[in-house]
Amino acid sequence: MPFFLNAKVRDLEPYEPIAGDYPVRLDANESFLQPDSIAFEEIIRAVESTAFNRYPDPAAGALCAAFAGYYGIDPALVTAGNGSDELLSIILTAFTQQDDKVITFTPDFSMYAIYAGLAGCDHMPFEKKDYRLDLTAAQGVRARVVLFSNPCNPTGLTIPADEIRRFVCSTPALVVLDEAYMDFSDGTLIHEVNDFENLIVLRTASKALGMASLRLGFAVTNERLTRALRAVKSPYNVNALSQAIGTALYNNHDRVRHGIGLIRARRDKLREMFTLISRQVPGKLELIGSEANFIFAKCSEADAVTAYLKAQGIIIRQFDGTLRITVGSAEENHALLTALQEFFGGEAYA
Ligand SMILES: *Cc1c(COP(=O)(O)O)cnc(C)c1O
């Protein structure tokens, strides 16, 4: 008998990052920072003290306490996940029923649509105007979940905390606020989750902490939703090594803050130089947003620019008519800006 895959998975493709060996990778919003030698010693100590024969702590207690300590929040409101991706998947499957409406806004993080589909939800993507998120578009729709990133990936734009507060109060839906990039901006709601019945804030160690390899994500929400989340996640979702290493790293507040400061400074510099280049080519390159560890720009020759950069060993992300470029090290940003300048026929950027 032939076996037919069910409709909701039939057309899905495995996630494939850009393959190949490229010296400058500015495509995945990773950090350009590696742990320094002291951090490496702490990581080695964390590995040495791991009980490899035992299951990890299901509550990831030490890790959640370290995360909460850095952000100045109550650890009882934190749930750890195997990346915030896992938490998105858990939230959308556990807190919805078949055919519930899930609202997202496009463009936004591509995984939202996939998890909403897998959960059997009725996914309603609202098109943004000029890349701007307008929550009032979702008002009055009886949705179960409203999901968006702030700052937004890929646009690099933010909306004010007050607009989000008003929206959360006005909707019966669960609002999932993905703050994966909030360390690079201002306006978090992470300290206010107890003020709302229906708000979950997501954070990750992949961007600001520069630890995408560990797969550590965090959901911050009120006690009732935290209890529900902890009840529905698989018990040992965060492995012991990631728990131990993440705990050590989040406990060093100065180092975390310093790393974020370095990335923000590089980002500001990249934005400044990118803007200078865009001014030389009116109508061809326009910066949209940069409140993250990447910049996002409209580009009339996005295909050609991306191909040109690739030929120089530089990988960025391209969406239709736009470019998303992760902030790299000083050398990586220099290589990028030089190649951009060459593409547009200007003098080499010095
Ligand atoms: C990178 C990213 C994530 C995924 O983070 P992980 O913790 O690595 O799974 C979530 N949301 C947004 C908007 C992101 O860009």
The ligand as a Tripos MOL2 file, in Angstrom:
@<TRIPOS>MOLECULE
LIG
   15    15     1     0     0
SMALL
NO_CHARGES

@<TRIPOS>ATOM
      1 C1         17.2460   33.9040   15.6990 C.3       1 LIG1
      2 C2         15.8380   34.0890   16.0470 C.ar      1 LIG1
      3 C3         15.1780   33.2130   16.9110 C.ar      1 LIG1
      4 C4         15.7340   31.8490   17.2100 C.3       1 LIG1
      5 O1         16.5030   31.8100   18.2880 O.3       1 LIG1
      6 P1         17.0340   30.4140   18.8400 P.3       1 LIG1
      7 O2         17.0050   30.6490   20.2960 O.co2     1 LIG1
      8 O3         18.4030   30.2640   18.2740 O.co2     1 LIG1
      9 O4         16.1070   29.3150   18.4200 O.co2     1 LIG1
     10 C5         13.9010   33.5000   17.3390 C.ar      1 LIG1
     11 N1         13.2680   34.6050   16.8910 N.ar      1 LIG1
     12 C6         13.8480   35.4440   16.0390 C.ar      1 LIG1
     13 C7         13.0910   36.6290   15.5680 C.3       1 LIG1
     14 C8         15.1390   35.2150   15.5780 C.ar      1 LIG1
     15 O5         15.6860   36.0180   14.6670 O.3       1 LIG1
@<TRIPOS>BOND
     1     1     2 1
     2     2     3 ar
     3     2    14 ar
     4     3     4 1
     5     3    10 ar
     6     4     5 1
     7     5     6 1
     8     6     7 2
     9     6     8 1
    10     6     9 1
    11    10    11 ar
    12    11    12 ar
    13    12    13 1
    14    12    14 ar
    15    14    15 1
@<TRIPOS>SUBSTRUCTURE
     1 LIG1         1 GROUP 0 **** ****
